[in-house]
């Protein structure tokens, strides 16, 4: 079984973990309703995407 020769410093440990954070989602204001929505996603309330009716919206 492999055993490390030296203790890993806090700096090296934290540098390794720097990519494990949660990514922030990108929210924009919808031009039609004014509500917050994620970019490049269908608005489930209205069913619109890029000005086109994709699915029937929920009432």
N, CA, C and O atoms as a CHARMM CRD file, in Angstrom:
* protein
*
  236
    1    1 UNK  N      0.84000  -1.18500   0.00000 PROA 1      0.00000
    2    1 UNK  CA     0.00000   0.00000   0.00000 PROA 1      0.00000
    3    1 UNK  C      0.88200   1.24400   0.00000 PROA 1      0.00000
    4    1 UNK  O      1.83800   1.32900   0.77200 PROA 1      0.00000
    5    2 UNK  N      0.56900   2.20000  -0.85500 PROA 2      0.00000
    6    2 UNK  CA     1.37600   3.41300  -0.97600 PROA 2      0.00000
    7    2 UNK  C      1.09000   4.35600   0.17800 PROA 2      0.00000
    8    2 UNK  O     -0.06400   4.58600   0.54000 PROA 2      0.00000
    9    3 UNK  N      2.15500   4.89700   0.74900 PROA 3      0.00000
   10    3 UNK  CA     2.03900   5.83500   1.85900 PROA 3      0.00000
   11    3 UNK  C      2.80300   7.09300   1.47700 PROA 3      0.00000
   12    3 UNK  O      3.95000   7.00200   1.03900 PROA 3      0.00000
   13    4 UNK  N      2.18400   8.28500   1.63500 PROA 4      0.00000
   14    4 UNK  CA     2.90600   9.51000   1.28800 PROA 4      0.00000
   15    4 UNK  C      4.11700   9.73900   2.18200 PROA 4      0.00000
   16    4 UNK  O      4.08000   9.48200   3.38600 PROA 4      0.00000
   17    5 UNK  N      5.20300  10.23200   1.56200 PROA 5      0.00000
   18    5 UNK  CA     6.42500  10.46700   2.32300 PROA 5      0.00000
   19    5 UNK  C      6.32800  11.72600   3.17300 PROA 5      0.00000
   20    5 UNK  O      6.86200  11.77700   4.28100 PROA 5      0.00000
   21    6 UNK  N      5.64600  12.74400   2.65100 PROA 6      0.00000
   22    6 UNK  CA     5.52500  14.02100   3.35700 PROA 6      0.00000
   23    6 UNK  C      4.06300  14.42500   3.44000 PROA 6      0.00000
   24    6 UNK  O      3.23400  14.00300   2.63300 PROA 6      0.00000
   25    7 UNK  N      3.76900  15.24900   4.43000 PROA 7      0.00000
   26    7 UNK  CA     2.39800  15.75600   4.60600 PROA 7      0.00000
   27    7 UNK  C      2.08500  16.75400   3.49500 PROA 7      0.00000
   28    7 UNK  O      2.91300  17.59700   3.15000 PROA 7      0.00000
   29    8 UNK  N      0.88700  16.64500   2.94400 PROA 8      0.00000
   30    8 UNK  CA     0.44400  17.60800   1.94500 PROA 8      0.00000
   31    8 UNK  C      0.05300  18.90000   2.65300 PROA 8      0.00000
   32    8 UNK  O     -0.72900  18.88800   3.60300 PROA 8      0.00000
   33    9 UNK  N      0.60700  20.01500   2.18100 PROA 9      0.00000
   34    9 UNK  CA     0.32400  21.29700   2.83300 PROA 9      0.00000
   35    9 UNK  C     -1.10300  21.74000   2.54400 PROA 9      0.00000
   36    9 UNK  O     -1.73200  21.27000   1.59500 PROA 9      0.00000
   37   10 UNK  N     -1.60700  22.65000   3.37400 PROA 10     0.00000
   38   10 UNK  CA    -2.96000  23.19100   3.17400 PROA 10     0.00000
   39   10 UNK  C     -3.06400  23.88800   1.83400 PROA 10     0.00000
   40   10 UNK  O     -4.10100  23.81800   1.17400 PROA 10     0.00000
   41   11 UNK  N     -1.99400  24.56200   1.42300 PROA 11     0.00000
   42   11 UNK  CA    -1.99800  25.28300   0.15700 PROA 11     0.00000
   43   11 UNK  C     -2.16700  24.32500  -1.01400 PROA 11     0.00000
   44   11 UNK  O     -3.00900  24.54900  -1.88300 PROA 11     0.00000
   45   12 UNK  N     -1.37600  23.26400  -1.04400 PROA 12     0.00000
   46   12 UNK  CA    -1.46100  22.28400  -2.12800 PROA 12     0.00000
   47   12 UNK  C     -2.81100  21.57300  -2.11900 PROA 12     0.00000
   48   12 UNK  O     -3.39400  21.33400  -3.17700 PROA 12     0.00000
   49   13 UNK  N     -3.30500  21.23900  -0.94500 PROA 13     0.00000
   50   13 UNK  CA    -4.60100  20.57600  -0.82700 PROA 13     0.00000
   51   13 UNK  C     -5.71200  21.47700  -1.36600 PROA 13     0.00000
   52   13 UNK  O     -6.58700  21.01700  -2.09900 PROA 13     0.00000
   53   14 UNK  N     -5.67600  22.76700  -0.99900 PROA 14     0.00000
   54   14 UNK  CA    -6.71100  23.69500  -1.44500 PROA 14     0.00000
   55   14 UNK  C     -6.60900  23.99200  -2.93200 PROA 14     0.00000
   56   14 UNK  O     -7.62700  24.20900  -3.58900 PROA 14     0.00000
   57   15 UNK  N     -5.39000  24.00400  -3.47500 PROA 15     0.00000
   58   15 UNK  CA    -5.23400  24.19500  -4.91400 PROA 15     0.00000
   59   15 UNK  C     -5.85100  23.02700  -5.68100 PROA 15     0.00000
   60   15 UNK  O     -6.46300  23.22800  -6.73000 PROA 15     0.00000
   61   16 UNK  N     -5.69600  21.83400  -5.17300 PROA 16     0.00000
   62   16 UNK  CA    -6.27400  20.65600  -5.81100 PROA 16     0.00000
   63   16 UNK  C     -7.79400  20.71500  -5.76500 PROA 16     0.00000
   64   16 UNK  O     -8.45200  20.28800  -6.71300 PROA 16     0.00000
   65   17 UNK  N     -8.36100  21.23200  -4.68900 PROA 17     0.00000
   66   17 UNK  CA    -9.80600  21.29700  -4.50800 PROA 17     0.00000
   67   17 UNK  C    -10.44700  22.52800  -5.15400 PROA 17     0.00000
   68   17 UNK  O    -11.66600  22.68600  -5.08800 PROA 17     0.00000
   69   18 UNK  N     -9.66800  23.38200  -5.76400 PROA 18     0.00000
   70   18 UNK  CA   -10.20300  24.64200  -6.28500 PROA 18     0.00000
   71   18 UNK  C    -11.24200  24.44000  -7.37900 PROA 18     0.00000
   72   18 UNK  O    -12.07800  25.31900  -7.59000 PROA 18     0.00000
   73   19 UNK  N    -11.21600  23.30700  -8.08300 PROA 19     0.00000
   74   19 UNK  CA   -12.16200  23.05700  -9.16400 PROA 19     0.00000
   75   19 UNK  C    -13.42400  22.35500  -8.67800 PROA 19     0.00000
   76   19 UNK  O    -14.32600  22.10400  -9.47700 PROA 19     0.00000
   77   20 UNK  N    -13.51100  22.03500  -7.40600 PROA 20     0.00000
   78   20 UNK  CA   -14.65300  21.29000  -6.88000 PROA 20     0.00000
   79   20 UNK  C    -15.79500  22.18500  -6.42100 PROA 20     0.00000
   80   20 UNK  O    -16.73100  21.70400  -5.78300 PROA 20     0.00000
   81   21 UNK  N    -15.73800  23.45600  -6.72700 PROA 21     0.00000
   82   21 UNK  CA   -16.77500  24.36400  -6.27200 PROA 21     0.00000
   83   21 UNK  C    -18.01900  24.24300  -7.14000 PROA 21     0.00000
   84   21 UNK  O    -17.95800  23.69500  -8.24000 PROA 21     0.00000
   85   22 UNK  N    -19.13900  24.74900  -6.65600 PROA 22     0.00000
   86   22 UNK  CA   -20.36100  24.76500  -7.43700 PROA 22     0.00000
   87   22 UNK  C    -20.30400  25.92000  -8.42800 PROA 22     0.00000
   88   22 UNK  O    -19.85000  27.01500  -8.09600 PROA 22     0.00000
   89   23 UNK  N    -20.75500  25.67300  -9.60900 PROA 23     0.00000
   90   23 UNK  CA   -20.77400  26.71600 -10.62900 PROA 23     0.00000
   91   23 UNK  C    -22.01100  27.59000 -10.44600 PROA 23     0.00000
   92   23 UNK  O    -23.08500  27.08400 -10.12400 PROA 23     0.00000
   93   24 UNK  N    -21.86900  28.87500 -10.64600 PROA 24     0.00000
   94   24 UNK  CA   -22.99900  29.79600 -10.55400 PROA 24     0.00000
   95   24 UNK  C    -23.79700  29.73000 -11.85600 PROA 24     0.00000
   96   24 UNK  O    -23.22500  29.78100 -12.94400 PROA 24     0.00000
   97   25 UNK  N    -25.10500  29.61800 -11.73900 PROA 25     0.00000
   98   25 UNK  CA   -25.93500  29.57900 -12.94100 PROA 25     0.00000
   99   25 UNK  C    -26.13800  30.99400 -13.45900 PROA 25     0.00000
  100   25 UNK  O    -26.15300  31.95800 -12.69400 PROA 25     0.00000
  101   26 UNK  N    -26.29300  31.09600 -14.76500 PROA 26     0.00000
  102   26 UNK  CA   -26.41000  32.39000 -15.42200 PROA 26     0.00000
  103   26 UNK  C    -27.89000  32.70600 -15.64200 PROA 26     0.00000
  104   26 UNK  O    -28.54100  32.08700 -16.48400 PROA 26     0.00000
  105   27 UNK  N    -28.41500  33.66000 -14.89100 PROA 27     0.00000
  106   27 UNK  CA   -29.82100  34.04800 -14.98800 PROA 27     0.00000
  107   27 UNK  C    -29.94100  35.36800 -15.72600 PROA 27     0.00000
  108   27 UNK  O    -29.13300  36.27600 -15.53000 PROA 27     0.00000
  109   28 UNK  N    -30.95900  35.46900 -16.57900 PROA 28     0.00000
  110   28 UNK  CA   -31.24200  36.71300 -17.28900 PROA 28     0.00000
  111   28 UNK  C    -32.72000  37.02800 -17.13400 PROA 28     0.00000
  112   28 UNK  O    -33.51600  36.16600 -16.76500 PROA 28     0.00000
  113   29 UNK  N    -33.07200  38.26200 -17.41700 PROA 29     0.00000
  114   29 UNK  CA   -34.47900  38.66900 -17.34900 PROA 29     0.00000
  115   29 UNK  C    -35.15100  38.35800 -18.68000 PROA 29     0.00000
  116   29 UNK  O    -34.64700  38.73000 -19.73900 PROA 29     0.00000
  117   30 UNK  N    -36.29200  37.67400 -18.61900 PROA 30     0.00000
  118   30 UNK  CA   -37.03200  37.33600 -19.82300 PROA 30     0.00000
  119   30 UNK  C    -37.61200  38.61400 -20.42800 PROA 30     0.00000
  120   30 UNK  O    -38.19100  39.43600 -19.71800 PROA 30     0.00000
  121   31 UNK  N    -37.45300  38.77400 -21.74400 PROA 31     0.00000
  122   31 UNK  CA   -37.90500  40.01000 -22.39100 PROA 31     0.00000
  123   31 UNK  C    -39.43000  40.11100 -22.44300 PROA 31     0.00000
  124   31 UNK  O    -39.96700  41.21800 -22.46000 PROA 31     0.00000
  125   32 UNK  N    -40.13200  38.98900 -22.46700 PROA 32     0.00000
  126   32 UNK  CA   -41.59300  39.02300 -22.54600 PROA 32     0.00000
  127   32 UNK  C    -42.23500  39.19000 -21.17200 PROA 32     0.00000
  128   32 UNK  O    -43.06000  40.08200 -20.97400 PROA 32     0.00000
  129   33 UNK  N    -41.86100  38.34100 -20.23200 PROA 33     0.00000
  130   33 UNK  CA   -42.52700  38.33700 -18.92300 PROA 33     0.00000
  131   33 UNK  C    -41.78700  39.14400 -17.86800 PROA 33     0.00000
  132   33 UNK  O    -42.39200  39.55700 -16.87800 PROA 33     0.00000
  133   34 UNK  N    -40.49600  39.37800 -18.05500 PROA 34     0.00000
  134   34 UNK  CA   -39.71400  40.11400 -17.06400 PROA 34     0.00000
  135   34 UNK  C    -39.24300  39.25900 -15.90800 PROA 34     0.00000
  136   34 UNK  O    -38.63100  39.77000 -14.97000 PROA 34     0.00000
  137   35 UNK  N    -39.52100  37.95200 -15.95800 PROA 35     0.00000
  138   35 UNK  CA   -39.08700  37.05500 -14.89300 PROA 35     0.00000
  139   35 UNK  C    -37.67700  36.54900 -15.17000 PROA 35     0.00000
  140   35 UNK  O    -37.19900  36.59700 -16.30300 PROA 35     0.00000
  141   36 UNK  N    -37.01800  36.06300 -14.11700 PROA 36     0.00000
  142   36 UNK  CA   -35.68200  35.51300 -14.26900 PROA 36     0.00000
  143   36 UNK  C    -35.77400  34.13100 -14.89100 PROA 36     0.00000
  144   36 UNK  O    -36.62300  33.32400 -14.51200 PROA 36     0.00000
  145   37 UNK  N    -34.88100  33.85900 -15.86200 PROA 37     0.00000
  146   37 UNK  CA   -34.83700  32.54000 -16.48100 PROA 37     0.00000
  147   37 UNK  C    -33.39300  32.22800 -16.84500 PROA 37     0.00000
  148   37 UNK  O    -32.56700  33.13200 -16.96600 PROA 37     0.00000
  149   38 UNK  N    -33.09200  30.94100 -17.01900 PROA 38     0.00000
  150   38 UNK  CA   -31.74900  30.53500 -17.40400 PROA 38     0.00000
  151   38 UNK  C    -31.56300  30.74300 -18.89400 PROA 38     0.00000
  152   38 UNK  O    -32.49600  30.55600 -19.67600 PROA 38     0.00000
  153   39 UNK  N    -30.35600  31.13100 -19.28700 PROA 39     0.00000
  154   39 UNK  CA   -30.07400  31.36000 -20.69600 PROA 39     0.00000
  155   39 UNK  C    -30.11100  30.05300 -21.47300 PROA 39     0.00000
  156   39 UNK  O    -29.73500  29.00700 -20.94500 PROA 39     0.00000
  157   40 UNK  N    -30.55600  30.10500 -22.71300 PROA 40     0.00000
  158   40 UNK  CA   -30.59900  28.96700 -23.62700 PROA 40     0.00000
  159   40 UNK  C    -31.48800  27.83900 -23.10700 PROA 40     0.00000
  160   40 UNK  O    -31.23200  26.66900 -23.39500 PROA 40     0.00000
  161   41 UNK  N    -32.52800  28.17600 -22.34600 PROA 41     0.00000
  162   41 UNK  CA   -33.48700  27.19700 -21.85300 PROA 41     0.00000
  163   41 UNK  C    -34.90300  27.65800 -22.20700 PROA 41     0.00000
  164   41 UNK  O    -35.17500  28.85500 -22.30300 PROA 41     0.00000
  165   42 UNK  N    -35.78000  26.70600 -22.39500 PROA 42     0.00000
  166   42 UNK  CA   -37.17300  27.01700 -22.69700 PROA 42     0.00000
  167   42 UNK  C    -37.83500  27.56400 -21.43900 PROA 42     0.00000
  168   42 UNK  O    -37.63200  27.03600 -20.34600 PROA 42     0.00000
  169   43 UNK  N    -38.62200  28.61700 -21.59200 PROA 43     0.00000
  170   43 UNK  CA   -39.40900  29.15100 -20.48300 PROA 43     0.00000
  171   43 UNK  C    -40.62100  28.24000 -20.30700 PROA 43     0.00000
  172   43 UNK  O    -41.51400  28.23200 -21.15300 PROA 43     0.00000
  173   44 UNK  N    -40.66200  27.47500 -19.21900 PROA 44     0.00000
  174   44 UNK  CA   -41.72200  26.48600 -19.02700 PROA 44     0.00000
  175   44 UNK  C    -43.08000  27.13000 -18.77600 PROA 44     0.00000
  176   44 UNK  O    -44.11500  26.50400 -19.00800 PROA 44     0.00000
  177   45 UNK  N    -43.08500  28.36700 -18.30800 PROA 45     0.00000
  178   45 UNK  CA   -44.35800  29.03100 -18.03400 PROA 45     0.00000
  179   45 UNK  C    -45.07900  29.39000 -19.33400 PROA 45     0.00000
  180   45 UNK  O    -46.29000  29.19900 -19.44800 PROA 45     0.00000
  181   46 UNK  N    -44.34300  29.90400 -20.30300 PROA 46     0.00000
  182   46 UNK  CA   -44.95400  30.31600 -21.56800 PROA 46     0.00000
  183   46 UNK  C    -44.69100  29.33800 -22.70400 PROA 46     0.00000
  184   46 UNK  O    -45.43900  29.31900 -23.68200 PROA 46     0.00000
  185   47 UNK  N    -43.63700  28.52000 -22.59500 PROA 47     0.00000
  186   47 UNK  CA   -43.29200  27.58100 -23.65900 PROA 47     0.00000
  187   47 UNK  C    -42.53000  28.21700 -24.80200 PROA 47     0.00000
  188   47 UNK  O    -42.43000  27.63100 -25.88000 PROA 47     0.00000
  189   48 UNK  N    -41.98800  29.40900 -24.58500 PROA 48     0.00000
  190   48 UNK  CA   -41.29400  30.14200 -25.64600 PROA 48     0.00000
  191   48 UNK  C    -39.78300  29.92200 -25.54600 PROA 48     0.00000
  192   48 UNK  O    -39.23000  29.75400 -24.46000 PROA 48     0.00000
  193   49 UNK  N    -39.13000  29.93100 -26.72500 PROA 49     0.00000
  194   49 UNK  CA   -37.67600  29.90400 -26.80800 PROA 49     0.00000
  195   49 UNK  C    -37.26900  30.69700 -28.03300 PROA 49     0.00000
  196   49 UNK  O    -37.65800  30.36300 -29.15200 PROA 49     0.00000
  197   50 UNK  N    -36.49200  31.73800 -27.82700 PROA 50     0.00000
  198   50 UNK  CA   -36.03000  32.62000 -28.91000 PROA 50     0.00000
  199   50 UNK  C    -37.19800  33.18000 -29.72100 PROA 50     0.00000
  200   50 UNK  O    -37.11000  33.30100 -30.94300 PROA 50     0.00000
  201   51 UNK  N    -38.28300  33.51900 -29.04100 PROA 51     0.00000
  202   51 UNK  CA   -39.41800  34.12000 -29.70600 PROA 51     0.00000
  203   51 UNK  C    -40.33400  33.14500 -30.42700 PROA 51     0.00000
  204   51 UNK  O    -41.28700  33.56900 -31.08100 PROA 51     0.00000
  205   52 UNK  N    -40.06600  31.84700 -30.32300 PROA 52     0.00000
  206   52 UNK  CA   -40.92300  30.84700 -30.97000 PROA 52     0.00000
  207   52 UNK  C    -41.62700  30.01100 -29.91900 PROA 52     0.00000
  208   52 UNK  O    -41.07600  29.73400 -28.85300 PROA 52     0.00000
  209   53 UNK  N    -42.86000  29.61000 -30.23400 PROA 53     0.00000
  210   53 UNK  CA   -43.62200  28.74400 -29.33900 PROA 53     0.00000
  211   53 UNK  C    -43.14400  27.31200 -29.55500 PROA 53     0.00000
  212   53 UNK  O    -43.38000  26.73300 -30.61600 PROA 53     0.00000
  213   54 UNK  N    -42.47400  26.73800 -28.55700 PROA 54     0.00000
  214   54 UNK  CA   -41.91400  25.39800 -28.67200 PROA 54     0.00000
  215   54 UNK  C    -42.86500  24.36900 -28.08100 PROA 54     0.00000
  216   54 UNK  O    -43.16900  23.36300 -28.72200 PROA 54     0.00000
  217   55 UNK  N    -43.33600  24.61500 -26.86400 PROA 55     0.00000
  218   55 UNK  CA   -44.28000  23.71200 -26.19900 PROA 55     0.00000
  219   55 UNK  C    -45.42900  24.52300 -25.67200 PROA 55     0.00000
  220   55 UNK  O    -45.34400  25.74800 -25.58600 PROA 55     0.00000
  221   56 UNK  N    -46.50400  23.85500 -25.31800 PROA 56     0.00000
  222   56 UNK  CA   -47.62800  24.56400 -24.71800 PROA 56     0.00000
  223   56 UNK  C    -47.26100  24.94300 -23.29800 PROA 56     0.00000
  224   56 UNK  O    -46.78900  24.10000 -22.53500 PROA 56     0.00000
  225   57 UNK  N    -47.47000  26.19800 -22.93400 PROA 57     0.00000
  226   57 UNK  CA   -47.13200  26.67300 -21.60800 PROA 57     0.00000
  227   57 UNK  C    -48.12900  26.22300 -20.56000 PROA 57     0.00000
  228   57 UNK  O    -49.26500  25.86200 -20.86800 PROA 57     0.00000
  229   58 UNK  N    -47.68200  26.25400 -19.31500 PROA 58     0.00000
  230   58 UNK  CA   -48.55300  25.91800 -18.18900 PROA 58     0.00000
  231   58 UNK  C    -49.37900  27.13500 -17.81500 PROA 58     0.00000
  232   58 UNK  O    -48.89900  28.26600 -17.89200 PROA 58     0.00000
  233   59 UNK  N    -50.59900  26.90900 -17.41800 PROA 59     0.00000
  234   59 UNK  CA   -51.45700  28.02500 -17.01900 PROA 59     0.00000
  235   59 UNK  C    -51.52800  28.16400 -15.53400 PROA 59     0.00000
  236   59 UNK  O    -52.21000  29.05600 -15.02900 PROA 59     0.00000
